Amino acid sequence: MNDKEFLEREISTWKYCPERLLQLKGFRYFEGGHDILYRKRTVIGEGGELQEVENLPNNRVVDNQYGKLVLQKANYILGQPFVIEGDNEKYVGLLKQIFDKRFMRLLKNAGKAALNGGIAWLYPYFDGDGKLRFRLFPAYEMLSFWQDSEHTVLDCAVRLYQVQGYEGNVPVLIEKAEIYGSDGVRRYLLKNGVLVPDDDSGGFGCFPYIFADEKGFNREKIPLIAVKYNENETPLLKRVKSLQDGINVMLTEEQGEVF
């Protein structure tokens, strides 16, 4: 099995693994998409089996305490702007140009993403004007391969995401994969579980992390910064989901008693 076949198998397994599904659910719960919304009204039918009924009210109440908790924790940890100080005023001034209010907002969003997914990722890059910028990747987009059990040294990472495209005049979702390695970024389309080189890559086999003077340069380490909620990279939802679901069920049943 070559590297490409290995990654295809790992991606296929990871897409539907319980850990990633919990990460997706963490973001869904934060936006208010709780499991109570899929509740069905049932009665005891023939043979003692539950069956769904459609002629009775089916109340669904969402009291999103989880979303409030995520915002509360993010505001407590990252709500206040940090201060950059040092003896070299010129160096401090340059740092303030990079770690400005825009970066502070991004860092706070990374904190919320880490709470929802257990981990979030910041990717430093240079924009068209040569300025250092950062992008935020949520946990459910990133499949990471670590060199150590403490998850401190990154060996490789795969970013899996979807973009809107067209097949003729029909809008479709296109699944793309970016492989971050020591030699740069390789871009693919994921079709039926198979990695196909992306035609939009301009003919490059591997993109360097930095372009300067029409030349490409790579970094000594993969430029992905992990922002972890805890050392186990466990989403907050895993600890509080039963409490949140219980609140929703109690409020839903109380409203049902009114009818």
FENMO-V754461 format. One record per residue. N is the residue number from 1. RES is the residue in one letter. PSI is psi as a letter, one per 30 degrees, with the letter a starting at -180 (* if undefined). OMEGA is omega in radians with two decimals (999 if undefined). D_CENTER is the distance of its C-alpha to the mean C-alpha in whole Angstrom. Layout:
n | res | psi | omega | d_center
N | RES | PSI | OMEGA | D_CENTER
N | RES | PSI | OMEGA | D_CENTER
This chain:
n | res | psi | omega | d_center
1 | M | k | 3.14 | 29
2 | N | l | -3.08 | 28
3 | D | e | -3.12 | 24
4 | K | e | 3.12 | 23
5 | E | e | 3.09 | 24
6 | F | e | -3.13 | 23
7 | L | e | 3.11 | 19
8 | E | e | 3.13 | 20
9 | R | e | -3.14 | 21
10 | E | e | 3.12 | 18
11 | I | e | -3.13 | 15
12 | S | e | 3.13 | 17
13 | T | e | -3.05 | 17
14 | W | e | -3.06 | 14
15 | K | e | -3.06 | 13
16 | Y | g | 3.13 | 14
17 | C | l | -3.10 | 15
18 | P | e | -3.11 | 15
19 | E | e | -3.13 | 12
20 | R | e | 3.11 | 9
21 | L | e | 3.08 | 11
22 | L | e | 3.08 | 11
23 | Q | e | 3.10 | 7
24 | L | e | -3.14 | 8
25 | K | e | 3.10 | 11
26 | G | e | 3.10 | 10
27 | F | e | 3.14 | 8
28 | R | e | 3.11 | 11
29 | Y | e | 3.13 | 13
30 | F | e | 3.13 | 13
31 | E | f | 3.10 | 14
32 | G | g | 3.14 | 17
33 | G | i | -3.06 | 16
34 | H | l | -3.10 | 18
35 | D | f | -3.12 | 20
36 | I | f | -3.13 | 23
37 | L | f | 3.14 | 23
38 | Y | g | -3.13 | 23
39 | R | k | 3.12 | 26
40 | K | k | 3.09 | 30
41 | R | k | -3.07 | 33
42 | T | l | 3.03 | 35
43 | V | l | 3.10 | 39
44 | I | k | -3.11 | 41
45 | G | a | -3.12 | 42
46 | E | k | 3.12 | 45
47 | G | g | 3.13 | 45
48 | G | g | -3.13 | 43
49 | E | k | 3.08 | 40
50 | L | k | 3.08 | 37
51 | Q | k | -3.09 | 37
52 | E | k | 3.08 | 35
53 | V | k | -3.10 | 37
54 | E | f | -3.11 | 37
55 | N | g | 3.09 | 40
56 | L | l | 3.12 | 38
57 | P | k | 3.11 | 36
58 | N | i | -3.07 | 32
59 | N | k | 3.08 | 31
60 | R | j | -3.11 | 27
61 | V | k | 3.10 | 27
62 | V | j | 3.00 | 23
63 | D | j | -2.92 | 24
64 | N | i | 3.05 | 20
65 | Q | f | 3.11 | 21
66 | Y | e | 3.12 | 17
67 | G | e | 3.09 | 16
68 | K | e | -3.13 | 19
69 | L | e | 3.11 | 18
70 | V | e | 3.13 | 15
71 | L | e | 3.14 | 17
72 | Q | e | -3.13 | 20
73 | K | e | -3.13 | 18
74 | A | e | 3.12 | 16
75 | N | e | -3.12 | 19
76 | Y | e | -3.07 | 21
77 | I | e | -2.97 | 19
78 | L | g | -3.08 | 19
79 | G | f | -3.11 | 21
80 | Q | k | 3.11 | 24
81 | P | k | 3.12 | 24
82 | F | l | -3.06 | 25
83 | V | k | 3.09 | 28
84 | I | j | -3.12 | 29
85 | E | l | 3.12 | 32
86 | G | l | -3.14 | 34
87 | D | f | -3.13 | 38
88 | N | j | -3.06 | 37
89 | E | e | 3.14 | 37
90 | K | e | 3.13 | 36
91 | Y | e | 3.11 | 33
92 | V | e | 3.11 | 32
93 | G | e | 3.10 | 32
94 | L | e | 3.11 | 30
95 | L | e | -3.14 | 27
96 | K | f | 3.08 | 27
97 | Q | f | 3.13 | 27
98 | I | e | -3.10 | 24
99 | F | i | -3.09 | 22
100 | D | a | -3.13 | 23
101 | K | e | 3.11 | 22
102 | R | e | 3.12 | 20
103 | F | e | 3.13 | 18
104 | M | e | 3.07 | 19
105 | R | e | 3.13 | 17
106 | L | e | -3.14 | 14
107 | L | e | 3.08 | 14
108 | K | e | 3.08 | 14
109 | N | e | 3.08 | 11
110 | A | e | 3.08 | 9
111 | G | e | 3.10 | 11
112 | K | e | 3.12 | 10
113 | A | e | 3.12 | 7
114 | A | e | 3.07 | 8
115 | L | e | -3.12 | 10
116 | N | e | -3.04 | 8
117 | G | f | -3.09 | 6
118 | G | f | 3.13 | 9
119 | I | l | 3.02 | 8
120 | A | l | -3.04 | 6
121 | W | k | 3.01 | 8
122 | L | k | -3.11 | 11
123 | Y | j | 3.10 | 13
124 | P | k | 3.14 | 16
125 | Y | l | 3.08 | 19
126 | F | k | -3.13 | 22
127 | D | a | -3.09 | 22
128 | G | f | 3.11 | 25
129 | D | g | 3.13 | 27
130 | G | g | 3.13 | 27
131 | K | k | 3.12 | 25
132 | L | k | 3.13 | 22
133 | R | l | 3.12 | 19
134 | F | k | 3.05 | 15
135 | R | k | -3.13 | 12
136 | L | k | 3.06 | 8
137 | F | k | 3.11 | 6
138 | P | l | -3.05 | 2
139 | A | e | -3.05 | 3
140 | Y | f | 3.07 | 4
141 | E | f | -2.93 | 5
142 | M | k | 2.98 | 7
143 | L | j | -3.03 | 10
144 | S | k | 3.06 | 12
145 | F | j | -3.06 | 16
146 | W | k | 3.09 | 18
147 | Q | f | -3.07 | 21
148 | D | l | -3.10 | 22
149 | S | f | 3.12 | 22
150 | E | f | 3.14 | 21
151 | H | h | 3.10 | 17
152 | T | f | -3.12 | 19
153 | V | j | -3.07 | 20
154 | L | k | 3.14 | 17
155 | D | e | -3.10 | 19
156 | C | l | 3.10 | 17
157 | A | k | 3.11 | 13
158 | V | k | 3.02 | 12
159 | R | k | 3.14 | 10
160 | L | k | -3.09 | 10
161 | Y | l | -3.11 | 10
162 | Q | k | 3.06 | 12
163 | V | l | 3.10 | 15
164 | Q | k | 3.11 | 18
165 | G | a | -3.11 | 21
166 | Y | k | 2.92 | 25
167 | E | j | -2.95 | 27
168 | G | b | 3.08 | 30
169 | N | g | -3.07 | 30
170 | V | k | 3.10 | 28
171 | P | k | -3.13 | 24
172 | V | l | 3.02 | 22
173 | L | k | -3.13 | 18
174 | I | k | -3.13 | 18
175 | E | k | -3.11 | 15
176 | K | l | 3.11 | 15
177 | A | k | 3.05 | 14
178 | E | k | -3.13 | 15
179 | I | j | 3.14 | 16
180 | Y | j | -3.14 | 16
181 | G | a | -3.12 | 19
182 | S | f | -3.12 | 22
183 | D | g | -3.14 | 24
184 | G | a | -3.07 | 21
185 | V | k | 3.04 | 19
186 | R | k | -3.02 | 20
187 | R | k | -3.08 | 19
188 | Y | l | 2.85 | 19
189 | L | k | 3.09 | 19
190 | L | j | -3.11 | 18
191 | K | j | -3.14 | 21
192 | N | h | 3.10 | 22
193 | G | g | -3.10 | 20
194 | V | k | 3.10 | 22
195 | L | j | -3.13 | 21
196 | V | k | 3.13 | 23
197 | P | k | -3.08 | 24
198 | D | k | 3.14 | 22
199 | D | f | -3.13 | 25
200 | D | g | -3.08 | 24
201 | S | f | 3.10 | 24
202 | G | g | 3.11 | 27
203 | G | f | 3.12 | 29
204 | F | k | 3.06 | 27
205 | G | e | -3.11 | 26
206 | C | k | -3.12 | 24
207 | F | k | 3.02 | 23
208 | P | l | -3.10 | 24
209 | Y | f | -3.08 | 21
210 | I | k | 3.00 | 24
211 | F | k | 3.10 | 27
212 | A | k | 3.14 | 30
213 | D | h | 3.12 | 33
214 | E | g | 3.08 | 32
215 | K | l | 3.12 | 32
216 | G | k | 3.12 | 28
217 | F | k | 3.07 | 27
218 | N | l | 3.12 | 25
219 | R | l | 3.10 | 24
220 | E | e | 3.12 | 25
221 | K | l | 3.13 | 22
222 | I | k | -3.05 | 18
223 | P | i | 3.05 | 17
224 | L | k | -3.08 | 14
225 | I | j | -3.13 | 13
226 | A | k | 3.04 | 12
227 | V | j | -3.00 | 11
228 | K | k | 3.04 | 12
229 | Y | e | 3.08 | 13
230 | N | l | -3.05 | 16
231 | E | f | 3.13 | 17
232 | N | f | 3.14 | 16
233 | E | h | -3.12 | 12
234 | T | k | 3.12 | 13
235 | P | k | 3.11 | 11
236 | L | e | -3.08 | 14
237 | L | e | -3.12 | 14
238 | K | f | -3.11 | 16
239 | R | f | -2.97 | 18
240 | V | g | -3.05 | 19
241 | K | e | -3.12 | 18
242 | S | e | 3.09 | 22
243 | L | e | 3.14 | 23
244 | Q | e | 3.12 | 21
245 | D | e | 3.12 | 22
246 | G | e | 3.09 | 26
247 | I | e | -3.13 | 26
248 | N | e | -3.13 | 25
249 | V | e | -3.13 | 28
250 | M | e | -3.14 | 31
251 | L | e | 3.12 | 30
252 | T | e | -3.13 | 30
253 | E | e | 3.07 | 33
254 | E | e | 3.10 | 35
255 | Q | e | 3.12 | 35
256 | G | e | 3.13 | 36
257 | E | f | 3.12 | 39
258 | V | e | -3.14 | 40
259 | F | * | 999 | 40
